[in-house]
């Protein structure tokens, strides 16, 4: 990741823009999350966070030992070092704390949302050449560790607890109701970009719930910097900016949405809103 010194605001936005042009396969998950954190914390020195991730990676590798680690070796090394030695985890209070979705603050406090914890684990695994991917499970971010045809689904918020099908079914029913049943899409693999967007969306949702529309618009702008082709984000940005009476920004966002996602289900409503907003500019 190689970040040194205090990143300036223009440098941060330029780096995020560069990340936004990166292919999904090469998307730098921790770098993206840390620069998003720096965008909210002026003067933040990212160097210590990079060194911390380097140290975590080395200690996990040392714990796993020489040679090619098995799935069990990888799992034990990750949990013993990141969860038990360094104390990364979560509790119910983090769900109301915006800092729990800010990777720099998560590293500072060792407390974060499930997806923030996932980014720490995923970055370590990426550096070691291990396969750990995020899963788009309803209501709780989970990860899957794969090695030599074997796999474990883990809840990092619960200390890296392995989840078997009955556990997943029970968790789903708790989140979605007694009639909910497991579906293949609930365990679909997320790209690294999608994982970081899920992290940011936790911030956006809480800002919207609090009525902080201007902050939510800023968050959407940051999300679009790393995902410029995400049509649904352009639509949301258009709606939020329209509510703020930022007509020019709303028009630009809705035009981008219609260009990115032609023929989408919500396209007609977006077109009507766009016409109304354009009329205000005349």
Helices and strands as residue ranges (DSSP letters): H 9-20, G 24-26, H 29-40, H 47-64, H 71-78, I 79-85, G 92-96, G 98-101, H 103-109, H 114-128, E 131-135, E 142-147, E 150-155, G 156-158, E 161-162, H 165-176, G 184-187, H 192-209, H 213-226, H 231-243, H 247-260, H 267-281
